[in-house]
Amino acid sequence: MNSKPFLNTVLSPRLLDLYDISNTVVVIIDVFRATSTIATALYNGAAKILPVDSVPRCIELGKITGGITAGERDGKVVEGLQHGNSPAEYTRSFIEGKTLVLTTTNGTKLLHMALERGASEVITGSFPNLTAVCNYLVKANKNVILGCSAWKDKFNLEDTLFAGAVIQRIKEHFTIHCDSSLMAENMYTLHQHDMYSFIRNTTHWHRLAAYGLEKDLEYCVTPDVANVLPLYDNGALVVAAE
C-alpha cells in the first residue's frame, strides 16, 4: 500500500478546478512578486497580511483595520493605495508590528480561489522562503498542490521554476504522478545555477524591468532571504508557529 501523500503542480489558476483540493495543502506561488513580498513583510515583523482580491476591498479593509494598503495591477502601483508590491518597500523599520492589506494581479486571486474550493490549508511560497515551505510540506505529510499564479491565467516560467525547486528537495516524501511536476523539476534542475540570467528571458521580466524593477526580480529568485512560512489563518496570512 502506498502511504505517501500525493503532490501535483497546477500551472495556471484555470486548471485548479481539475483537482480535488480537500485535505490538501495548497501552496500559492507568485514569485514576481506577491508571495516574495508576503514572505519579506512577515520576515521583517509585519503583524499580519490581509490578502484581498479587489482594490475597493483593499481600501475598505485598510480603513477598518488601520493597515497599510498596498498592491498592483499589471506591475504598477494602483491609484488609491499607499504602497506597491515591491519586497524592497517592506523593511523592518517600516512594516514591523503593522498590518498590510495587499491586492495583486495574480497571487491574491489564486489564494481566494483555493479557499473557495475548500483547501484544508493555504500557505504562500517563493524563493525567499523556499526552505520554510519545503520543511512545512514534509512535516505536514498531506497531499500538496503547488499552485502557480501564472500571469492572467497564462503559464509563466518563474512560478514553475519555484515549483521545481520545491519538488527537487522533497520528492522522496511524496507520490508524484504528474507531468507538470516532472517538467517543473527538470526545468529548475537545468537552470538552478544560472537563475539571474535565465529569468531575464521571461515575459514577466520584460514587463517589470520596464519599470526599473530588476533588483526586485533578482531578489525574488534568491533562496531563503526571508525564510518564514506564511500560513492563511482566519482571514490573514501570519507566520506559522514552529
N, C-alpha and C positions, 0 to 999 in steps of 0.2 A: 504493500500500500504506500502510495506517495504522500508523505506528510508535509512536504514543503509547500508554503503558500505560493500563489501564482503572482507573476509580475508581467504587466503589459505596458507598452508605451503607446500613448494616444497622440498622434502627430498634429492634430488640429481639434479645436473645440467642436467642430462639425461632426467629428467621429465619436464624441463621448457617448451619444445615445446607443452605440453599438455594444456597450459594455455594461455588465451588472456591477455597480459600484457600491452596493450594500456590503457591509462587513469588509470594507476596503479603505486603506489609507490612500487618499489622493494627494499627490504632490503637484502643486501649482508651480509651473516653471515659466518665468517670463524674464529671461536673462537680461535683455535690453529694454527696460531697466527696472520694472516694477519689483520683481522679487529680490533683486540685488539691493534696491533701495530699502525694502522692508527689512531685510536682514541687517543692513547697516544702521538704520534708525534704532532698531531694537538692541543691537550690539552696543550702540552708543547711549543706551539708557532711556529710550522712549518708554513711557508707561504702557502704552498700547497703541495699536494701529487699527483704525476702523476702515476696512476696505468697502467702498461703495461703488455701484455700477453706473451712477449718473452724476453729472455736475450739480444739478439742483439739490440732489440729496446730500452731496458733499457740503455744499454751502449751508444747508439747513442743519446738518449734524454739527458742523463747525460752530454755529451759533448756540446750539443746545449744549454742547459739551465744553465750549471754550477752547476747542482744539485748533490746531494749525491745519488749514485746508490746503491740499496740495493735489496736483495731478497734471496730466497732459492728454491731449488728443493729437494724434499724428506727430508726436515728438515735441510739441510746443506747449508751453505753459498755457493753461486755459484762463481766459479773462474771467475775473471774478474770484479766482483762487489766489491764495497768498504765495504759494511756492510751487516748484516744479517737481519732476520725477528724477532728479539727479541725486545719486548717492552722496556726492560731494557737499550737498546742501545740509546734510543731516549729521553735523559734527556733534560731539558730546556737549560742547558748550552751548549749542543751540537747542538740542532736542531732549536733553536729559530731563526725565520726570514729566514730559509733556505728552499729550495725546495728538496723534497725527491722523487726520481724516484724508484718505487717499483714493483717487479715482484715476484709472488709466485706460488706454485704448483696448488692451487685450487681457492683461493678467487679472484684474479685479472682476472682469466679466466672467472668465472661466471659473474663478473661485465661487461666484454665486451660482453658476450652472451646476457645479459639483455639489453644493449644499442642497440645491433644489432637487437634485436627483438622488439624494439620500446617502451620500458618502458618510461612512461612520467616523472618519477623521479627515481633516484637511490641514495640510502643512504647506509651507512655501519653500522653494529651493532655487538656488543659483550657485555659481561657482564660489562666491564669497562665503557660503555656509555649506559647502559640499560635504565635509566630514560629519558635521552635525546631522545632516539629512541621512547619510548612509548609516550612521550609528543608530539613529532612531528607527529606521526601517528594519534593520536586523533585530533590534530589541523587541519591536512591536510584534514580529512574527505573524503578520496578517497579509492578506492579498494587497498588492500595490498597483496603483495606476500612476505612471509618470505622465502627467498631463501637460503637454506643450501648448502654451497660449497662442503660439503662431502669430501671424500678422493679418488681422481682419479675416480670420478663418483660413488663410493660405499658409501652407507649410513654410517654416523658416528653419534656418540652419542652426542658429545658436542655441535654441531651446533643445533641439535634437542632440546636439553635442553634449549638453549637460546631462540629458537622459543617459547617453552613452557612458559618461564619466561615472554616473551612479551605478549603472549595470556592471561596468568593468570591476568595480570594487566589491559588489555584494552578490554577484550572480550565483555563487555556490550555495547561497541560503535560499534560493527561490527556484521554482519551476518556471522556465521561460520557453514557451512555445509561441513565439510572436516575431514575425519578420521585421516589424518596425523596431523592435528592441535589438535584434541582430544587426540591422542596418545602423542604428544609432551607436552601438558599441564599436562596430567596425570603423565607422567614420571618426569617432573620437580617438580610437587607437592609432589611426593613420595620422592624425593631426595634433595629438596632445602636446607634442614638443614644439609646435610652431603656431600656437593659438593666436598670438598677437598678429602675425602676418596673415593667417588663414581667415580670421574674421573680417579682414579688410575686403574680402570678396563678397560678403553678404549684402543683400539689398538693404537690410536694416542699418548696416554700417554706412552705406552711401546716404541713406535718408537722414541719419542723425549726425554724421560727420559734417553735413552741410550747415548744421547749427553750431559747429565748433565743439562737438562732444566726444572727440577721440579719446581723451583721457578717461572720461566716464566709461567708455566701452572697453578699454583695456582693463580698468578696474573690475568690470563686471565679469571678466573671464579669468580673474586671479583667484586661485583657491584659498579659502579659509582666512580671508582678511576680516571677516565679520561672522565668526563661527558660532552662531546661536541657532536655535531651532524655533522658528515662528509657527505657533500652533493656533488654529482657529478655535476659540472658546467663547461661547456666549456673546457672539456678535463682534468679537475683536480678535486680532492677532496679538498674541502675547508670547513671551519666551517660555517654552516648555520647561517644566521642572526636570532637573537631572534625574 
